[in-house]
Amino acid sequence: HLCICLFVGSAIFLAGIENQEGSIQKVGLRCRLVAGLLHYFFLAAFCWMSLEGVELYFLVVRVFQGQGLSKWQLCLIG
């Protein structure tokens, strides 16, 4: 899903980068549509990246949690 979001966002950027009107003052519907779609797809890509980061964090925590003393043993020592 992340790769799809990044690919579609890049494709929209490349397709919408051309200024058809030739004037910066005239912001047409096409420019607004491209800006909205870029915002959506790159925000979705950011959300997918953050979810993958959280998943990797929990995978690492589970691996290292099994080693060492358990919580019960630490409470007895404390």
C-alpha positions in Angstrom: 0.0 0.0 0.0 2.9 2.4 0.8 4.5 1.8 -2.6 1.1 2.4 -4.4 0.6 5.7 -2.5 4.0 6.9 -3.4 3.8 5.9 -7.0 0.3 7.5 -7.5 1.5 10.7 -5.7 4.6 10.9 -7.9 2.5 10.2 -11.1 0.0 12.9 -10.1 2.9 15.4 -9.5 4.5 14.7 -12.8 1.2 15.0 -14.7 0.1 18.1 -12.9 3.4 20.0 -12.8 2.8 21.7 -16.1 1.2 25.2 -16.0 -1.3 25.2 -18.8 -2.5 28.8 -18.4 0.9 30.4 -18.3 -0.1 32.7 -15.5 0.6 32.2 -11.8 -2.3 34.4 -10.7 -5.0 32.1 -12.3 -5.3 29.0 -10.2 -7.7 26.8 -11.9 -9.6 23.7 -11.0 -6.9 21.4 -12.3 -4.3 23.0 -9.9 -6.6 22.6 -6.9 -7.4 19.0 -7.8 -3.7 18.1 -8.2 -2.9 19.8 -4.8 -5.7 18.0 -3.1 -4.8 14.6 -4.5 -1.1 15.1 -3.7 -2.0 16.1 -0.1 -4.2 13.0 0.2 -1.7 10.4 -1.2 1.3 11.7 0.6 -0.6 11.9 3.9 -1.7 8.3 3.3 1.9 7.3 2.6 3.0 9.0 5.8 0.3 7.1 7.7 1.5 3.8 6.2 5.1 4.6 7.1 4.1 5.3 10.7 2.1 2.1 10.9 5.1 0.1 9.6 7.3 1.9 12.2 5.0 0.9 15.0 4.9 -2.7 13.8 8.7 -2.9 13.7 8.9 -1.4 17.2 6.6 -4.1 18.6 8.4 -6.8 16.7 11.7 -5.7 18.3 10.2 -5.4 21.7 8.8 -8.9 21.5 12.1 -10.3 20.5 14.1 -8.7 23.4 11.3 -9.0 26.0 11.8 -12.8 26.4 15.4 -12.4 27.5 16.3 -11.4 31.0 14.2 -11.4 34.2 10.5 -11.4 34.1 8.3 -8.7 35.7 7.4 -11.1 38.6 11.1 -11.7 39.3 11.9 -8.0 39.2 9.1 -7.3 41.7 10.5 -9.9 44.0 14.0 -8.5 43.8 12.6 -4.9 44.3 
